[in-house]
Amino acid sequence: MNDATQVFEVENTIEALGCLTEDLARFARTSGLDDMTRRTLMMVVEELFTNTVHYGYEEGAVDTISISVERVGDRVDLVIRDKARAFDVARCPPYPDRPPKLEDIEVGGLGLLLVHNFARSVASRRDGATNVTEVVLPV
């Protein structure tokens, strides 16, 4: 088990996701994360980052999103800071009444539910004009 910390600063564009994904994969390797934890981390960051970029900013707004990831024993602490519109990701969306048929599933709507299912905890707060999202993932 290798405790490690890394902070990534990326533009609020979908194009920045590719480099961020590579950086997270490198972090996962150097901090000794197993494959399942690496995949979970990547999915959670991709979901939260994509939602922030797509829905949090006015078109053309420029910002730098900060992603801090830290391996601490049997958990990974993830902190995302951005200046997008306020949105409470800590509220877990409701589960569907019944599982949808595959052909009826639309893009969107289940990602945040997955984040909550994989995380030990999800918290969000506003610090002035900055959203601070904190996610704890099990290793």
N, C-alpha and C positions, 0 to 999 in steps of 0.2 A: 504494500500500500504506500503510494507516494503522494504526500500532501503537496499541492501545487496551486498557484494562483496565476491568472492571466487576465489582462484587460484588453479588449479590442475596441477600437474607435472606427466606426464605418459610416458612410453617407447613408441617408435615408432613401436609398434606391434599391429596387429589386436586383439590379445588376451587382450590387455590393454583396449580395447573399452568397455568390460563388466563392469569393475570397474568404468570407466569414466562415463558410462551411469547411474550407481547407484548414483554416486556422484552428477551428474547433476540433477537427480530426487530429491535428498535430498535438493539441493540448491533451486529448484523450489518450493518445499513445504515450506521451511523456509522463503523464500522471498515473499510468497503469490502469485506466478504466477498462473493464471488460466490454465485450462487443455489445451486449444488451444495453449497458449503461451509456455507451457511446451513441448508439442508435436513438435511445430515448432523449439524450441531451440534444442531438441534432434535430430531432422532430420537434421538441419543445421550442428551441430557439427559432427554427424555421417558421413555426406557426405564429409565435408571438411577434417576430420581426416582420413577417409578411403582413399580418393584420395591422400592425402599426403603420407600415409604409402605405398600404392600400387605403386604410380608413382613417388614419390619424392626422393626416396633413392636407392642407389646401393644395390644389394642383400647383406644382412649381415651387413649393416651399422647400427651402434647403435647411438641413439640420444634420448634426452628427449624433448617431446613436452609440451609446456606450454599453458594452456587454462585458460584465465581469463574471468570470467563472472560477470557482475555487473548489478543489478537492480537499475535503476535511474528513479523514477517517472513512466512515461508511456512508458518506453523503457527498453530493455535489451542490454547492450553493451558487445559484445563478442570479445576477442582478442586472436588470436592463433599465437604462435611463434614457429618456427622450423628452422632447418638448412638443410632442403631438397633442391632439385633443385629449382631454381627460377621459379615461375609460377604465372601469373597475374590472380587471381581469380576475380578481379574487372571487367574484360571484360565479359560482359554477352554474353553467346552463342546465336546464332540466333535461333529464333523460327522456328519450322518446317513449311514448306510451307502449309501443310495441316496436320490435326491430323492423326497419323499413326494408322493402324489397330492393335488391341490388339495382334494378332498373329505375327505381324511384328516387335514388339518392342523388341529390344535387351537390355541386361544388359549394363548399362553405357550410358552416353551421355546426360541424362536429369537432373541429380542431381544438377549440377551447375545452370542450368536454374531455377530449383525449389528454390534454395537458393536465387537467385536474385528476384524471384517473391514474396517470403515471407519477405524479408528484406526491411527496409527503405533505407539502404545504404550498399554497400560492397566496401571496399577499401583494396588495398594491396600495400606493398612497401618492399624494401630490405633495411635492416639496417646492413651493413657489410655483414656477411655470414648468416644472419638471415632473414627469411621471416616473415613479420608481416601482418597478415590478420585481418581486423577490420570489424565487421558486427554489424549493429544496427537493432534490431528487435522491432516491436511495441508490447506493452502489450495490 
